[in-house]
Amino acid sequence: IPFFLGKKKDREIFTLYYPEQMLEFPIAYRGRPVLALQEDGHPACVACGLCEIACPAYCIDITPAENSGKQNEYERWPKEFTIDYAVCIFCGNCEEACPEEAIFMSNDYEITMLDRKKMKYNLQQLLVPVSELKDRIEFTRNMYAKWNY
């Protein structure tokens, strides 16, 4: 049958010894959403709520905190930020809606749990340093530049 489908009969066998060997995904892969942690240790999120509104699965919940007159460079930040991965459909709308480049789709695909309650990640569990997200940040900048946002 491979002959009739135009496929080579003597092609290489693709075997991956998981979990010792991990599959490398393309940069456009949409894994679990994560929040960018800036070099100064503060989340890049300003708790605007656009990702929460854009989410078709309603899996994002944000509680904002505001600066109460202190001389701080951050006017607003997320007091609480949760994503329920049991409900998330990994569509990437949150990444597209974010004006601050704070939420990105990672290449992490191992998010299975035996308890559904553990699938709800809080702010500390979602934070990933910007240095680990450089490729994805560059990809999204190039992608959105083509779309003329």
C-alpha positions in Angstrom: 0.0 0.0 0.0 2.8 2.5 0.6 3.8 2.2 -3.1 0.3 3.2 -4.2 0.2 6.2 -1.8 3.5 7.5 -3.2 5.5 6.8 0.0 8.9 5.2 0.0 8.9 1.7 1.3 12.3 1.9 2.8 11.9 5.1 4.9 13.4 5.4 8.3 11.6 4.2 11.3 10.7 7.0 13.7 11.0 5.8 17.3 11.2 8.0 20.4 12.0 6.5 23.8 9.7 8.6 25.9 10.2 9.9 28.6 14.0 9.6 28.2 13.8 11.4 24.9 11.5 14.3 24.4 10.0 15.4 21.1 11.2 18.7 19.8 8.2 20.8 18.7 8.2 23.7 16.2 8.1 27.2 17.7 4.5 27.6 16.6 3.4 24.7 18.9 0.7 25.8 21.4 1.4 24.0 24.7 0.3 25.2 28.1 0.0 29.0 28.6 2.5 30.6 31.0 3.2 34.0 32.3 6.4 35.9 31.6 8.6 36.8 34.6 10.8 39.8 33.9 14.4 40.1 34.9 13.5 42.2 37.9 11.4 39.4 39.4 8.0 41.0 38.6 5.4 39.5 36.3 5.0 41.2 33.0 1.2 41.0 33.4 -0.6 44.3 34.3 -3.9 42.5 35.1 -5.9 44.2 32.3 -8.2 41.2 31.9 -8.1 41.0 28.1 -6.9 37.4 28.2 -9.7 36.5 30.6 -12.2 38.1 28.2 -10.7 36.5 25.1 -10.7 33.0 26.5 -13.6 30.9 25.0 -13.3 28.3 27.7 -13.4 30.8 30.6 -10.4 29.0 32.3 -8.5 32.2 33.2 -9.3 34.1 36.4 -7.5 37.3 37.4 -7.7 39.4 40.6 -5.9 42.7 40.0 -4.0 44.6 42.7 -3.3 48.4 42.3 -0.6 50.6 43.6 -1.9 52.6 46.6 0.0 55.8 46.2 3.5 54.3 46.7 6.2 55.4 44.3 6.5 52.2 42.4 7.0 51.7 38.7 4.2 49.2 38.6 0.8 50.7 38.7 -1.1 47.5 38.5 -0.3 43.8 38.7 -2.1 40.5 39.2 -2.8 39.7 42.9 -4.1 36.3 41.8 -3.9 34.7 38.4 -5.2 31.2 37.8 -5.5 29.0 34.7 -7.5 25.8 34.9 -5.7 23.5 32.5 -8.5 20.9 32.8 -10.8 23.4 31.0 -8.2 25.1 28.7 -8.5 24.3 25.0 -5.0 25.7 24.2 -6.3 27.9 21.4 -3.8 30.8 22.0 -6.4 33.6 22.1 -5.0 34.7 25.5 -1.5 35.1 23.9 -3.0 37.1 21.0 -5.1 39.4 23.2 -2.3 40.3 25.6 -1.1 43.9 24.9 1.9 43.6 27.3 3.5 40.4 26.0 2.9 38.7 29.3 1.2 35.4 28.5 2.7 32.9 26.0 2.0 29.4 24.8 4.9 27.3 25.9 6.0 24.0 24.4 5.2 22.1 27.6 2.8 19.3 26.9 3.1 17.2 30.1 0.3 18.5 32.2 -1.6 15.4 33.2 -2.7 14.9 36.8 -4.8 12.3 38.6 -6.7 15.0 40.5 -8.6 17.7 38.6 -8.1 20.2 41.4 -4.3 20.1 40.8 -4.9 21.2 37.2 -5.6 24.7 38.4 -2.3 26.6 38.4 -1.8 29.7 40.4 0.5 32.7 39.7 3.6 31.3 41.1 3.2 28.0 39.1 2.6 29.9 35.9 5.7 32.2 36.0 8.5 31.4 33.6 11.6 33.7 33.1 11.6 35.7 29.9 15.0 34.2 29.1 13.3 30.8 28.6 10.6 32.3 26.3 12.9 34.3 24.0 12.2 32.2 20.9 8.4 32.3 21.5 8.5 36.0 22.1 10.4 36.6 18.8 8.0 34.3 17.0 4.9 36.1 18.2 6.4 39.5 17.4 7.1 38.4 13.9 3.7 36.8 13.5 1.7 39.8 14.7 3.8 42.2 12.7 2.7 40.3 9.6 -0.9 40.7 10.7 -0.5 44.5 11.1 -1.9 44.7 14.6 
